Amino acid sequence: MLEMLRTFLSGKRLIVIAILLAIPFVFFGSTSFGTTFTSYGTVNGEPVTQLDVNIASGQVTQRLKTIYGEDFTLEDLDESVSLELIKNEVINQKIMFSQAKDLGLSVSLKEAKKEVIQMDAFQGDQGFDQTIFESTIRANGWTPDDYFALMQESIALERMFGAMSSIAFPIQDNLDALASMLETSRDINFVKIDKKPLINSQDASMEEAEVFFNTNPFLFLSKEKRDFSYIVLTYEEFKDQVAIPENYIAEAYADYLKDANQLTQNRISHHMIEKDNYENEEAARSKISQDYQMLQSGEISFEDLVASSSEDLASKDNQGDLGLSSGDAFPQEFEEAILSMSLNETSQVIELEDSLHILKLTEILKPSIKTQAEMEKELEDELIDAEALALMQDNFLELESLVLEGGTLNDLAKFAKSPIQITGLQSADEVSINNFAAVSASELFDADLKPNQIEIYESDNSYGFIVMTQAIQPAVQAFEDVVGIVMDEVRDQKANSLIDEFSKNAEKILVGESMLPSQAGFSKENFKSVKRFSSLLPPEVINEIFESALGETVSYEANNGDRYWAQSSNQIVPSADELGESVSRYEEFYNNLLNQQFNGFLDHSMKQNKKVRLQNLTAVN
């Protein structure tokens, strides 16, 4: 687990991940807005907060998406499984951070802030770009203290991993030895039995087939078959039931105009004074008052004032730009000031807990407004979609109540005015429910499914009420129905007998003391200068050969039933001079092996004597 986490959180990617979790106004110094998170206990004395749980959840999800695809969510897993994954992730994070602290790798708040300012991910055409924060501002509501604590932790971990990775360095002699081993070649003499053509070449009589069938009847059981009756409620069926009220379009368009007007975005810039930079708050207020008077008198422009004396290093080089807001991105004091400002107007001095500001409204963006005619189809579709889903949900609740009251499928069909459909007797690989893909064959053929009992299944936009009405258990099939399969089994049995008999003389045939049978599927070959990564033979066969002594007979059965008997000879081990520059081709492969070994050591050593005192983690989901 630590190995996976270390790979995911290595190098600058660690900082980028932290930055993508940024919260609003990290440079304002304001701590007046935020959230109090639940405490989940400690790991190695480090407190575990909701923030830690959120990060762990995101990392688990991201890692599993690389395996199961971008559509994967933790909800796809059983709750206990996802909870355990998140718990382990939290423990790993805190174990590593406690180790970093013990090593004295903690960083100051100032260092964390500098790292943010200098990150390439935040640089625009003119330096640091505040607009990158905006998408995360709307998605997250974390406090500045939370954010910088995360940054401090991330940088500390990066330093620790950087130091540790320098320990796991490649040694040239070991790299040369690995390259030499992989470049070593052997001549391989082998006999192969290709089982498929051997089976196909065998004769099978009807009498032999009957004997085999009577001896092994349970090899020829039929598949279980089940019959289902069902009704399905689909969202599409309810669309036709939706009636558009007489004045709906006009009223909905009025609401659209109201909402559109509220989407106006304002861009502001600011000149900032940081209180901590002065002897006391009065000195800071005096400084910004002087700046304000200079602005009002026209002695200096807002842009020149920002460039000369603003103390927000993140926005100073970009004329104090803070980006856009539609009314909820900036602190409340800023938003209230914006409402009373005209374009290019500056505000009076605004005081926050740790800083003082003068704002300038630099841009007003109003959304494009569509005509009522352009919006009519969209508004109708929105109403129909919403009402159809509501009608279907109401219908479902009524049907669910009928089921709980002991109603039959006929009762449900009559109430829903929906026809009962029947699958007929089908096996698990045949069964399907029309217009309802949410139920799988494994669910329908579950051993615990009871006959004549209504089961309810749900998808995003449909419901299925399904009853198993009949189940036919597997039984031995009639010989005449499976005669072809029985014939194949007889041929396979005969082929196995030939292989067993051949294996007794395989070594003699391999060295030329006996003749190879002239039968389909048998072959004998000799390959020269074969290396470990050769594709001439299956990799598992080549590995067996190179792990054996020269001249030793190796026997191997592949997954498809093919058989190999092989001997190797004439091993050629290249010298360092002969390898030359080819060693560099194996450097990445060697480093990967080295990292795997080192990460195993990290996992073991870091988790020794861990102290986990977690609580309330059942509330994660």
N, C-alpha and C positions, 0 to 999 in steps of 0.2 A: 504493500500500500504506500509506504513512504517512497518507494522507488517511482511509482506512478505520479505521486504528488510532486516529487522533486523534478521529474521531467516536465510536468505541466507548469511548475512555478519556477523555472530556471531563467536566469539572465533578465534582460529587459522586459520579457513577457510578464514577469511578476509585477513590475511597476505598471505596465499597461493595463493589466487586469484591475489593479487597484484604482487606476485613474478612471477607467470606464465605470467604476462604481461611485464617481464623484458626486458631491452634493452641492447645492447652490452657494455661491458667494464665499468661496473658501478663503478669499483674501480680505473680506470685509472686517474680520475680527469680531463678528457678532455671534453671540451664543444665546440670543434671546428667542430663537425659534428652533424647535427640534422635538424629539420623541424620547420617552423613557422606555427602555427595552427590558424585557424579562430577563432575570438571571437564571442560568442553567447550571450553576455550580462552578467547579474549578477542575483544571487538569494541570498537574505539577504546580499548583498554586496560582495558575493564571486564570482569571475569571472568564467564563464563557457567557457571551451575551447573545441577544437575538441577531445582531449583526454577524457574529461568527457563524451562527446556524444558517443564516441566509447565504453567506459566502460558500459554506460547505455544501449546501444544497445545490447552488449554481455550479460548483466544480464537479460534483457527482453527475449532475445532469449533462454537462458539457462532455465529460469523459465518456458517458454511456451513449451520447449521440454519435460519437466517432465509431461506435460499434454497431448500433442499431438504426442509425439514420437520424436526420434532422427532425423527423416527426415524433421522436421519442420524448416522453415526459415521465417524471417520477410516478405519476398516477398510473402508468402502465404496469408498475410493480405492485406486489402485495405491500400493504402499509408497513408491516413488520420488517420486510426486506429493505425498503427505502429508508426507513428509520435507522436501521443498523448501519447502512452505508453512510448516511449523514453523520451518525454518531462517531464512526471510525474516522471520518474525514476531520471532524472537529478535534478529536483526540490527536490526530497526526499534526494538525496545524499548531495546536498549543504545545505539544511536546517539542516541536522544532523551535518555536519562538522562545520557550523557556530555556532551551539549550543555547540559543543565540544570546539571550540576556546573560546567562551564566558566563559566556565567553566574553562579555563586555562589548558586544556589537550593537547595543542600542544606539539610536540616533536621536538628535534633538528635533524639536518642532520646526526650528528654522531650516535645518537640513532637509526635512521632508518637504517644506514649502518650496525651497530652491529646486528640488528635484522636479516638482510639478511644473514650475515655470520653464525649465530647460527641456522638457520632454518633446521629442520630435512630433509625437502624436498630436500636440496642441499648437504647433507652429503653423501660422497662416502665411500669407504673402508678406505681411509686415510684422512678423514676430508672433508672440503669443496671441491665440485667437479665442476669445471668450465664447464664441458661438458654439464651439464644440461642447461646452458644458450644457448647452440648452436642452439637448435631447435627454440627458440624464437628469437634469433638474426636474423635468416633468415626470420622469419615471421613478425617482427616488426622493425620499423625504428625510434624509439623514442629516445629522448636525455636523458642523465643522469639526467638533472634537472627535466624533466618530471617524470622520474621514481621515484626519491627520494621524489618528492612532493607527488606522489601517496602513497608511503610508509608512509610518515609522516601523511598524512590524514587517512590512514587505521589504523595505530596504535592509533591515537587520537580517532577514532570512537570505536575501540575495548575497549579502556579504559573507554569511556563513557558508552558503553553498559554493561561492566562489573560492573561499579558502579551502574547503574540503575537496573540491574537484581538482585542485592543484596537487593533492596528495595522490590521486589515482592517475598518475602519468605513465605513458607507455615507456617501456625500457627497450632500447633498440635490439638488444640480444634476443629478448622474448619475441619481438616483432619479426626478426629474422628467422627465429625457430618456427613461428607459425607459418610464415610464407614458405619456408622449406618443406614443412609437413604438407601444406596444401598443393605444392608443386611437385611433390614426390609422385612418381608414376610406377605402375606395375603392369606386367603382361598378365592378362586374365584368360584362362582356358575354362570354358564352362559348358554344361549341358543344360538345356532348358526343355521343359514340357509345357507347351501352350495348351491349357486344359480345354478351352472351348472347341477347337478343331478335333481334339482327341475325343471329346464327348460326342460330337456330331458324327464321327466315323464309326461309332459303335452300333451294332445291330441290336434290335429289341423285338422279340416276338410277342404275340398276343398272350401266349401261355406264360411267358416270363412276367409280363405285365400283371396278369391276374394273380400270380403267386405273390408278387411284390405288394399289390394292393391289399390282398387278404392278410399279409403279414404286418403291414403298416397302415391300417385304416385311418388312424388319426392324423396322418399327414394330409388327408384329403377332406378335411372338414369344410363345409360351406361357410360363407360369411354370415354373421348375424344380420337380419333384416328387420326393419321397423317401419311401421305405418303411422303417419301423423296427420291429424286434422288441425286446421288453424285459421285464424283471421288476422289480418294485418291492418293497422291504422297507419296511414301515411299522410304526411303534411300536405302533399300535392292534392289528395282527395278533398281536403277542406277548403282549398282556394276558391272553388266555385260557390261555396256557401257564404262568402264574404260579400256584403253589400256596401257600396261606397255612399256614405251620407251625403245629403244634398249640398251642404256648404263646406264639406270637408276640405276640398282642394284649396279654397280661398283661405280658410282658417289655417291650414297646414303651411301654406305659402307665407302667411303673416308670421307664423312662428319661425319659419326659415329665415325671413328677413331679420327678425329680432336676434336670432342666434348668430347670423352672419355679422351683424353689426357689433356683436360682442367679441368677435374674433379679430377685431382691429389690433394690430401689434405696434408697439412703440419701441423705438431704439433709443437708448440713452448712453451718454458718456458721463464720467464723473471725475472730479478732482477730490482726492482723499488725503486726510491728515490722520495719522495713526497716533492715538493718545499715548501709547507706551513709549513713543520716541521723544517725549517731552518730560520736563521735571514734574509737572502736574497737569491736571485736566484744564485748568484755567489758562495755562501757557498754550496748550493746543487750541483752545477756543480763540485765544487772542490771535494766533497765527492765521486761522482760517477766516476770522473776521477781517483781518487786513487784506487777505486775498479777495474776499467778497467785495470790499470797498474798491479795490483796484479794478475789479470787473465792472462794477456799477459805474465807475467814473470813466470807463473806456481807456484807462491807462494800459491795460493788457487784455489780449483776447483770451477766451476760454482755452483754446488749443495751446497757446503759448504758456499759459499758466500751468496746464497739465504737464507739458513737456519740461518745464523748468522746476516745478516743485511738488507735483503729486507724489505721494508716498505709496501708491499701489504699483509695485514693480510689474505686475502681470499685465496691466492695461496701459501703463504710462507711454510705452513706445507705439501704442495704437490710438493715440489721442484720447485715452481714457474710456474707450468703447467697452460697454458691458453687454451688448447684444440686445435681443428683442424680448419683449414680454407682452402677453395678451391680458395681463392683469393679475397674474398669480406667480410669476417667476421671481420677482424682486421682493425685498423686504417690504412689509406693509407701509412703512414710512415713505419708501420710494414710490410705491404705487399710488398713494394718496397725493403725493406731490405732482406726479405725472398728470393726474386728472385735471389739475388747474393750470397746466402749462401749454403754451402754443409751440408750434414748430420753431426750433432754433432759440427758444427762450431758455434762460437759466433759472434754477430754483434758488430759494434762500438756503441758508446753511441747515443741513439735516444732521441730527446727532443720533448715532447708534451707541450701543453699549461701549464699544472699544474704539470707535472711529467717528470722524466728522466728514461730511460730504457736501459738495455742490454739484448738482446735476445739470445736464443740458439735454433737451429733447432734440435728437438729430434726425429722426426719420419716423414717419407714420405710414404704416402699410395697412390698407384696407382690402378685404377680400373681394374677389370678383363676384358680382351678384348676377345670377341667372334670372331670366324672365319666368313668369308663371307658366307660360306655354312650354318652356324648356324643362321646367321642374315637374310638370303634371304627371308624366309617366313614372318618374322616380318616386314621387310622393304616393301615387296609387300603389306601386309595387311594395313600398315600405308598409303601407297599411294592410295590404293583403297578406304579406308575409307574417306580420305581427298577429293579425287576427286569426289567420289559419293555424298558426302554432298554438294560440290561445284556445281555439275551438278544439283542436286535437287534444290538448292537455286536459280540458274539461271533460271531453269524451273518455279519455283514458281513466281519469279519476272515477268516473261513474262505473266503467267496466271493472276497474280494480275493486271497487266496493262490491259489485256483483260477485266477483270471484271469492272474496272474503266471506260473503254470505252464503256460499255454496252453490252459486249459479252454474249452469252448464254452458258449454260452448254455444249451444243453440240459443240460450238466453242472451249471451253476449252478442251473437250475430244479429239477433232480432233487434236488440237495442241500438246497435251501431249501424243497422241497415247495411251490413257487409256480408258478402257470401262466404260460406265456409269452404275452404280449399283442402284438398287431400293430396298427399304425396304419393300414396300407394306404397307397397312394400319395396324398400330400397336399402342398400347397404350403406355403410358410412362414407364410402367414396363415390356414392351416387346421389345422396340425399341433398335437396335444396329447398328452401322456402322462398316462394316467389315474392319479389319486392321487399325482401328483408334479409340482408346479408350479415346482420349483426350477430346472428346465432351460428355457431360453428358445428361441424359434424361431431366433434368430440363432446360438445355439450349435449347434443341430441342423442348420442349413444353412451352417455354417462351411465354407469352401472346403477347409480342411485336414483335415476329417473323413474318415477312411478307411473304405471299405466293409468289412463283415464283421469289424470289430474292436470288441471290447467297450470301451465308454467308461463310466467310473464317475462318477456325479454325486451330490452330497451336499447334504442340507438339514438343518435342526435335528432333525427326527424321522423321517427316511426316507432311503433310498438308492435310486438308480436305476442299473440295469445295462442299457445301451442299445446296440443294434447297428444300423447303417445297412445294410440288406440290398439296397437298390436305389435308384438315382438316375436320373431321367429328365431330361436336359438340355433347356433351352429350344429350341424349334424353331418355324419359321414355321407358323402355324395354317392350317387350310383356310379358304378364302374364305367358304364358307357358314357357318362357325362364328363368324366375326367381322364379318359383313356390316353389322350395326348400328353397330359401332365405326368401320368404314370409312366408312359414310355420314356419321357425325358429323365425321370428319376432312375429308371432301370439303366439307361445309358450312362448317367452320372455314376451310378454304383459300379458299373463295369470299368469306367475310366479310373475310378479310385483304386480298384483292384489291380489294374495294370500299373498304376503309379507306385503302389505299395510293393509290387513284385519288382519293378524296375529299380527301386531304391536300394535293393539288396546288392545289385551289381553296378550301381551308378558310378562308384569310384573307379572300378576297373574300366568301365566304358570311358570315363573322363581321361584316364592315362593311356588309353589305347589298347588295353589288354583284352577288351571285349568289343563286339560290334554294336553300334547304335541300332535299335530296332527300326525297321523301315515302315514306320507308321506315322499317320498324320499327327502333328503336334510335337514330335520329337526333333530336336536340332542340337548340333554341336558346333561351337564357334570359338575363335581365339581373337582377342583384341590386344593390340600392342599399345604400350605407353598410356594406360588409362589413369587419369587423376581422380581425386576424391569428388570433384564436382562434375564429373562427366555425366552426360545424359545417355550414354550408350546402354546403361543398365539402370534399373530402378535404384534410387538413392539408398534405400535401406539395404539392398543387396551389396552395393559398392561399399557401404559402411561396414557391413559384416566382413567383407573380404579384407579391407584394410585393417580391421581390428584383429585379424587372424595372422598366424605366422605364415611365412612363405612356404608353399608346398602343402599346407594344411587344407583338407577338404571342407568346404563350407556348404551347408544345406540350408535352403530358405524357401518358405512358402509365402507367396504374395497374397494380398487380400482377395484377389480375383481367382485364387486357386492355382495360378501358375507356379511351377516348382523349378528351383535352380540348384545345381550342384557345381561348385566352382573351386578352382585352385589358382593361386597367383605365383608369379615367378619374376625374376629379372627386375628387382626393385632398383630404381634410379633416384638417388637423393641429391638434388642440386646443391652445390656449394654456395657460399655467400657471393662469391665473384660471379658465378653463373646466374644467380638470381638478379643481380644488378638492380636496375630501376624498377623491376617488377614488384619489389617489396612494397612500394608505395601504394599499389593497388589494394593491398590487404590492411592498410592502416586504419581505415574507417571500421572495417569488420572487427579488427583487434580492439579498437577503442570501445566498441559496443559491448564486446565480451568483458572488457575490463570494468566498464561502468556497471554492468549487471552484477559482477562480483562485489564491487565497492558498495553499491546500493543495498545489497543483501547485508553487508556489514553494518551500514547505517541503520537499517531497519532493526537489526538485532540490538545494537549498542544503545540507540536512542530510547528504545522501549524498555530497557532494563530499569527496574525500580520506579516505573511510572506510578503516579498517584492520581487516580481518576475518581472524582467525586461529582458525578453529574446527577441532575434532578430535572424534572419537568420536561424531559425531552420527548415524552409521549405527545406533547402538544405541537411538535414540529409541523405536522401536516394539518 
